[in-house]
């Protein structure tokens, strides 16, 4: 519980500092500094989200990115009775040659339920994913991505803290600039 509260208070600060600073560059090709993308997250969230991604550092063939976003539920959980917002933040590492890249990402999200039909009000989600990214280095333009990995969530369910683990599938379409 202490670690989760500490993570909730420190993680947003870690993302604000790099987003305000210029990206560092190494010699050679690199990705554009910014990407805005729309993603559709499958289980466990069923969320349509818009995200902003900032390149933090490129060293040789590995680029590091930080991202923040906001999403809303696609109401099919609990027979369409549940509605919620999700606010994800994460770090990703991208490596590869030319247009084809492997992406490893870890993120934390807060899910806020606002429907009275569901007892729980907040949910914390930690995701670790690996996936494919199609994006041209050194050029502005379209970015496509798909990812798969585990998602670990915890929430208050009545009088006790519950948790679950499930598969997280996502696909995204964005514009890098």
C-alpha positions as CSV (number, residue, x, y, z in Angstrom):
1,X,0.0,0.0,0.0
2,X,2.8,2.4,0.9
3,X,4.7,1.7,-2.4
4,X,1.5,2.2,-4.4
5,X,0.9,5.6,-2.7
6,X,4.5,6.6,-3.2
7,X,4.3,5.6,-6.9
8,X,1.1,7.6,-7.4
9,X,2.7,10.8,-6.0
10,X,6.1,10.5,-7.6
11,X,5.3,9.2,-11.1
12,X,3.5,12.3,-12.4
13,X,6.4,14.5,-11.3
14,X,8.9,12.3,-13.2
15,X,7.0,12.9,-16.4
16,X,6.7,16.6,-16.1
17,X,10.4,17.3,-15.9
18,X,11.5,15.7,-19.1
19,X,8.4,17.0,-21.0
20,X,9.6,20.6,-20.4
21,X,13.2,20.0,-21.4
22,X,14.6,19.6,-24.9
23,X,15.2,16.0,-26.1
24,X,18.9,15.0,-26.2
25,X,20.3,13.7,-29.4
26,X,23.1,11.4,-30.3
27,X,24.7,11.3,-33.7
28,X,22.9,9.5,-36.4
29,X,19.2,9.0,-37.0
30,X,16.6,9.5,-34.4
31,X,12.8,9.7,-34.0
32,X,10.9,13.0,-34.1
33,X,10.6,14.5,-30.7
34,X,6.8,14.4,-30.3
35,X,4.0,12.0,-31.3
36,X,0.3,12.4,-30.7
37,X,-1.6,9.1,-31.1
38,X,-5.0,7.5,-30.6
39,X,-5.0,4.1,-29.1
40,X,-7.6,1.4,-28.6
41,X,-6.8,-0.6,-25.5
42,X,-8.4,-4.0,-25.3
43,X,-8.9,-6.1,-22.1
44,X,-8.9,-5.2,-19.3
45,X,-9.7,-1.6,-20.1
46,X,-11.7,-1.4,-23.3
47,X,-10.7,2.3,-23.6
48,X,-10.3,4.7,-26.5
49,X,-7.5,7.1,-25.6
50,X,-5.5,10.0,-26.9
51,X,-1.8,10.2,-25.9
52,X,1.1,12.5,-26.1
53,X,4.6,11.0,-26.4
54,X,7.9,12.8,-26.0
55,X,11.3,11.5,-27.0
56,X,13.6,11.9,-24.0
57,X,16.9,10.4,-25.2
58,X,18.4,8.5,-28.1
59,X,21.6,6.5,-27.7
60,X,22.8,4.5,-30.7
61,X,19.8,2.5,-31.8
62,X,17.6,2.8,-28.7
63,X,15.2,5.7,-28.1
64,X,13.5,6.4,-24.8
65,X,10.0,8.0,-24.7
66,X,7.6,9.3,-22.0
67,X,3.9,9.4,-22.6
68,X,0.8,10.7,-20.9
69,X,-2.8,10.5,-22.0
70,X,-6.5,10.3,-21.3
71,X,-9.1,7.8,-22.3
72,X,-12.8,6.9,-21.9
73,X,-14.5,3.6,-21.7
74,X,-16.1,1.8,-24.5
75,X,-19.0,0.5,-22.4
76,X,-19.2,-3.2,-22.9
77,X,-18.0,-4.3,-19.5
78,X,-20.7,-5.3,-17.0
79,X,-23.3,-5.4,-19.9
80,X,-22.6,-1.8,-20.8
81,X,-23.4,-0.5,-17.3
82,X,-19.9,0.6,-16.4
83,X,-18.4,4.0,-17.5
84,X,-15.0,5.3,-16.6
85,X,-12.0,7.5,-17.5
86,X,-8.4,6.3,-17.6
87,X,-5.3,8.5,-17.2
88,X,-2.2,6.5,-18.3
89,X,1.5,7.5,-18.1
90,X,4.4,5.4,-19.2
91,X,8.0,5.0,-20.4
92,X,9.0,3.1,-23.5
93,X,12.2,1.9,-25.2
94,X,12.2,1.6,-28.9
95,X,14.9,-0.2,-31.0
96,X,15.2,-1.3,-34.6
97,X,16.4,-0.4,-38.0
98,X,14.8,1.6,-40.7
99,X,11.0,1.7,-40.4
100,X,10.4,-1.5,-38.2
101,X,11.0,-1.3,-34.5
102,X,10.5,-3.3,-31.3
103,X,8.9,-1.4,-28.4
104,X,9.1,-2.3,-24.8
105,X,6.9,-0.2,-22.5
106,X,5.8,0.0,-18.8
107,X,3.0,2.2,-17.6
108,X,0.7,3.1,-14.8
109,X,-2.9,4.2,-15.1
110,X,-5.6,5.5,-12.8
111,X,-9.1,4.4,-13.7
112,X,-11.9,6.6,-12.4
113,X,-15.4,5.1,-12.4
114,X,-18.3,7.5,-12.5
115,X,-21.3,5.2,-12.8
116,X,-23.3,4.4,-9.7
117,X,-24.0,0.8,-10.9
118,X,-20.5,-0.3,-10.1
119,X,-19.3,-0.4,-6.4
120,X,-15.7,0.4,-7.1
121,X,-14.6,4.0,-7.7
122,X,-10.9,3.9,-8.5
123,X,-8.6,1.3,-10.0
124,X,-4.8,1.3,-10.4
125,X,-3.4,-0.5,-13.4
126,X,0.2,-1.3,-14.1
127,X,1.0,-2.6,-17.6
128,X,4.2,-4.1,-19.2
129,X,4.0,-4.6,-22.9
130,X,6.1,-5.6,-25.9
131,X,5.2,-4.8,-29.4
132,X,5.8,-3.6,-32.9
133,X,6.1,0.0,-34.1
134,X,6.1,1.2,-37.7
135,X,7.7,4.6,-37.8
136,X,10.3,6.3,-40.0
137,X,13.3,7.7,-38.2
138,X,14.3,11.3,-39.1
139,X,10.9,12.0,-40.7
140,X,7.6,13.5,-39.6
141,X,4.6,11.3,-40.4
142,X,2.4,8.4,-39.5
143,X,3.3,6.0,-36.6
144,X,1.5,2.6,-36.2
145,X,1.9,0.3,-33.1
146,X,0.5,-2.9,-31.7
147,X,1.4,-4.3,-28.3
148,X,0.6,-7.2,-26.0
149,X,1.5,-7.9,-22.3
150,X,0.2,-8.4,-18.8
151,X,-1.8,-5.8,-16.9
152,X,-2.0,-5.9,-13.1
153,X,-4.8,-4.0,-11.5
154,X,-6.0,-3.4,-7.9
155,X,-9.2,-1.7,-6.6
156,X,-11.5,-1.5,-3.6
157,X,-14.4,-3.9,-3.9
158,X,-16.7,-3.2,-1.1
159,X,-14.7,-3.6,2.2
160,X,-11.6,-5.2,0.8
161,X,-8.8,-4.6,-1.7
162,X,-9.0,-6.8,-4.7
163,X,-6.6,-7.4,-7.6
164,X,-6.5,-9.2,-10.9
165,X,-4.1,-10.0,-13.7
166,X,-5.1,-10.0,-17.3
167,X,-3.8,-9.7,-20.8
168,X,-3.5,-6.2,-22.3
169,X,-3.8,-5.7,-26.0
170,X,-3.5,-2.3,-27.7
171,X,-3.2,-0.8,-31.2
172,X,-2.5,2.8,-32.0
173,X,-2.3,5.3,-34.9
174,X,-0.4,8.5,-34.5
175,X,1.4,11.4,-36.1
176,X,5.1,12.1,-35.2
177,X,6.4,15.7,-35.5
